[in-house]
Amino acid sequence: MIKLKLANVNKQLGGMRILRDVSLEIAAGEFVVFVGPSGCGKSTLLRLIAGLDSICDGDLLIDGRRVNDLEPRERGVGMVFQSYALYPHMSVYDNISFGLKLAKTEKISLRERVLKTAKILQLDTLLQRKPKELSGGQRQRVAMGRAMAREPDILLFDEPLSNLDASLRVQMRNEIARLHKRLGSTMIYVTHDQVEAMTLADKIVVLNGGRVEQVGSARDLYERPASRFVAGFLGSPRMNFLEARLHAPGLSSLIDSPILGMTALPFDSSDLDADMPVTLGIRPEQVSLKAADGGAGVLVTGVEYLGSETYVHLDTGQEEPLICRCEANAGWQAGDRVELHLPVEHLHLFNADGRALKRQPPANQHLAEGAALRSVKAGAL
């Protein structure tokens, strides 16, 4: 069942277009995360859903009903803001019940809702405390409780953890995930933190410049990015990019790269022209290294030891180093020379506009093995 639908939604402020033809469907009970860099339009999109801002063009439907012109209180949504915005002179009980009192909810029903919400959020022993007597995580839960007590059809979260320290963010992230499982309600969550997005979401919506770049599960977006932007945005360290040229287009693309040399890769470039620039992509954990013979190979320019793993920085002649994620005890040092192993099955290929080219099954096992062999020998610069 589709709970919420956005159809060609646009938003403009002055002469600037903030959102461009955003279309999206969110199913009942889904946990959807809007993610993207600052200024991409994710918070604006959340405000349009909440009714705190107006849609310039397009339709917003909740349960099949167009709600563009409805007031926020008529849409059946509750919103948790980045700032706690709690009333300091009120108890936890009064803060949670404030919206219900404004709606003139009957007293018995009000008390039942507040106690039920407080129990779900583990605030039932703190109902008489004032905000100044609570920790940051407890205050954020009170803010969530105020939205939940109204029993909205959709819960909206606008970067609710950004003001918390790192350890508290992890704790609250887990609490929000458990809350979603208990309630089974539809939740839409805005964040710039990719870890929050990947750990919380059933479905991630990546926004870029006011447009929807890609929609899918965390695994889909990480393993099959639709664009260079998505590939570079999700993942830490981000995907490595290597510039190349398309030597011969077709169902199997013959590319020329300083790292791989002239190599046939199983990507469909039949709609492109020869000699066009393309970009190879590979995740840091998919790059493997071995010692190079003599003075050949790629130079190690830096090593970052992180306890559980080590990042090795490599000079491939490009502006940015190529990064390999290795085991903690890998033993590489700056000044070493190494050969790169770039498995074909983990490579991505992007056209000049940054769109991912479609991977093709190999014509036969022999061709696939030949391409893989060439990738293993890469790095003799």
N, C-alpha and C positions, 0 to 999 in steps of 0.2 A: 504493500500500500504506500503510495506517494504521500508523504506528509507535507512537504514544502516544495514548491516549484518556482524557479526564476526563469522567465522567458524574455530574452533580449533586453535585459535591464541596463539602463544607461544612467549615469549621474554626471552632471556638469556643474562646476562652480565658477562663475564668471566666464572667462573664455577657455577654461581648462576642463578637459574631460577626465573625470576621476575613474569612472567605470565604463567599459566599452562592450556592449552586447553580451552581457554575462547571462549564460543559460546553464541551469543546474537543477537536478532533481535529488531530493533527499528523502529517503524512505523512513517510515515510522520506526522509531527505536534506534536509528543509526547515530553513531558518534562521528561527526564530521568536523574536520579541522581545516580552517583557512590559514594558509601559511604563505609567506613571501617576504621580500625585503621591505624596509620602511618606505612608505609612500606608494605601495602597490595597490592600495584600495581595500585591504581586507577589513579594517575597522569600519570604513564607510559602508561596506556591504552589510556588515552586521547591524549597523545603525538603521539601514534601510529596512532590514527584516524586522527590527524591533519597532519601527515606526517613529524613530527619533529624528529621522531625516526623510525627505520626500524623494520619490523616484521621478526622474525627468521623463523617461520613456521606458516602455516595457511593462511586464506584468509580474506581480508577486501573488502566488496562490498558496493558501494554507488549507489543507483538506479539500482542495478543489475549489475553494471560494476566493475570488479576487479581493485582496485586502489593501490595495494601494492607498485607498482614502480612509481607512479605518484608523482610529486613535490607538495608541500603544496598548491601553488597557482593554481594548476590544479584540485584540489579535490572539490572545491566549499564549503570550510569551512572557518569560521572566528573564531578567538580565542581571548578570554579575559583572560589575565594572572593575577596571584595573585598580582603582582606589577603593578602599573599604567603605568610605563614606558612611560610617556608623555615627549615630547620635551619641556623643560622649556622656550626656547626662542620663541616658536611658539604660536600663538593664538589658541583658541578652534577650530575655523574654520580650521586652517591649520593642527592641529593635526588630526582632523577627516578626512580631505581630503588627508592626506599624502599617504595612500595606493593607493588611486585612481590616484594620480599624478604619482606614480611609475608605475602604470599599463597604463599610458598614456590615461586616460579617457578623452573624448572630454569635453571641458570647460563647455558648457551649461549643459550637463548631469551631470558633476561633481558637479556643483553648486546646481542643483536640488536635487541630492542625499544627499548632506550635509545638505541642509535646511530641507528636509523631515526628515532625521535622527534626526537632532537637535530638531525639533518640537516634535517628538515622545518621546524623552528623556527629554523634557522640558529644553533644553539648548539654545533655539533660541534667548533668550535675553542676552546670555553670550558669543556669538561667538567671540567677539573681546578681551575677557579677556585672560590673561596668566594663566598657571596652578597655580602659586603661589597666585593668587587672588581668587582661588576656594576652597570650602570646600572638605573634603575627599570624601563625597558622590558624589559631582559634578565631581571630578576628575575621580572617578570610572565610572560615566556615560559617560564621554568623551572617556575613554578607550573602553567602550562598543560601543559607537558611531563609533569609528574608525573601529571596526570589522563589525558593521552592515552596514556601508555605502557601503561596497563592495557587499552588497546584497547576502550573502552566502546562500547556501541551508541548511547548518547546522551551528549553533552557539555553540561553545564550551566555557565553563567557568571553569577555574582552580582555585578553592578556591578564588573567587573574593572578598569576604567580610572579609577574615581572618585578614586583616590589619585595619579594622574599629572598633570603639568602639561599645559596646553592643547596645546602642540605635540607632546608625546609621545603624547597621547590620539589625535591625528589619525594619527600613525604607526602606533600599535598597532591602531587601528580598521581601517586598510588591511591590516595583517598578518593580523588575524582574518578579514577578508573573503577574502583569498587562501588562508588556511588552509582555510576551508570549501570553496572551489572545488577545492583539491587533494585533500582527504579525502573530500568528498561525504557526510560523516556528518550525522546529525541533531543540530542545535544549538539550545539554548534559552537565551536571553540576557536578563537583567534589567537595566534601566537606568531612570534618571529623565531621561536626556538624550534629547530628541526627535531631535537630529541623529544620534546613534548609532542610534536606532531606525529612522529613515527611510533611512539609508545602508546599513545592514547587512541588514535583514530581507527575507525573502521574504514573510513574513506578520507583521503587528503585531497584538498583543492589547492593547487599551487597557482598563485596569482603573480602576474608580472606586468607592470605598466597598465593596470586596470583591466587586463584581460585574463581569462582562465587559460593557463598554459597547459595544464594536464590534471586529470582527475583519476584517482585510483587508490589501491591499497598501498601501504608503505613498501611492500615487496615489489609491487608492479613499478612504482616510481623509481625505486632504487636500482632494480635490475633491468628495467626496460624504459628508461627515460625517453620521452617523446621529443625532447629538444636538448640542446647543449645547456640552456639555462637551467632546466630541471636537473640535469646530470651534475652541474656545478653547484647547485644550491643545496641538494640533499647529499649528505655524506660529509664526514669530518675525519681526516682531510678530504677535500672535495676530489672529484674525479680528475685524473691527469688528462691534459689535452696536448696532442702533438699535431702540428701543422703538416699538411701533405698536399699533393696535387693529384687530381683524377687523370690518370694517363689514358685509360680507355674505359668508357662507360658500358654498362650492360647489366645482365642479371648477376654476373660476377664482376666486381669492380677491380680493375687493375690500377693500383695507386703507387705513387712514387713518394717515399718518405725518407728523410735523412736517417731515421732510426731503422726502419724495416727494409729500406731499399725499394726495388720494384717488386710488389707483392700483390697477388690476387686474393681478394677478400670476398666472402659470400654475402655481399650487400647489393641490393638492386639500385643501380644508378642510371637506369636506362632513360630516364627523363632529363638527365643532365648532359652538359657538353664536355668534351674532352678538354683537358688542361684547366679545369675549374679548380679553385681551392677547396679543400675538404679538411675535416678535422677528425683525427683518431682520438678515441677516448678509452681509458681503462682505469678501473678503481685501484687505489694504492695497495689493497690486500691481494690483488690479482697479479701484481708484478713480483717476480722472483729474481734473485741475483745469484751469480756465482763469480768467483775470482776470474779476472781476465788474464790472458797470457801476455807477458811483457808489458809494453806501454800502450797496448790496444785497450778498447773498451771505453766506458763512460766514467767520468771522474766523480767520486763521492765528495760533495762539498760541505756536508753537515750531517750530524747524527743527533737525534733527540731521543733520549732514554726516558720513557714514561712509566717504568715499573713493570707493567704487564705486557708492554710492547715497545718497539723502537721504530721511529720514523727516520728513514735514510733519504737524504736529499741528493739528487743527481743532476749534474750539468749536462743537458742534452743540446746545448747551443741555442735554446730558446730563452725568452725573457724570464719565465718562471721555471723553477726547478721541477723535475719530475720526482714524485715522492713514492717511496716503497714502504709499506707497513710490514715490518719483520717481527720475528720473535724477539723477546726481551734480550736474550743472550746471543743475538746474531753476530756480534763481534766486529762489525764494520766500523772503520774509522775514516775521518776526513783525510783525503789524499789517496785512498784506495781506488783502484780501477776495477770495474766490474762489467760483466756481460748481463744484459737484460733478457728476461724471458717474458714475452707478452703472448699468452695463449690466445689463439684466434677466437675460441668460443667465448672469451670474455671481452673482446674488443667491441667498441661501438664506432659508428661512422656517421658524421654529421655533414650536411651540405653547407654551402656558403651562408645560407640564411639561418643556420643553427638547428635545422630540423633533422631528426634522426632518420637515416635510411633504413629500409626494411631488410632484416636479415633473411637470407634465403637458405634453404637446406642445401648442403653440398651436392654437386652433380653425382659424385660417387666418393667412396671412402678414400680412394687413391688421391684425388684432388685435395680433399680435406687434410689428409696427412701431409701432403706436400706443402700446403700453406702453413700448417702448424710447424713444420720443420724450419721454414724460413723465419717464422716469428721467434723461435728458440735461439736462432743465431743472430738476432738483432743486437745492436749496441757496439759494433766494431767501428767506432767513429774515427 
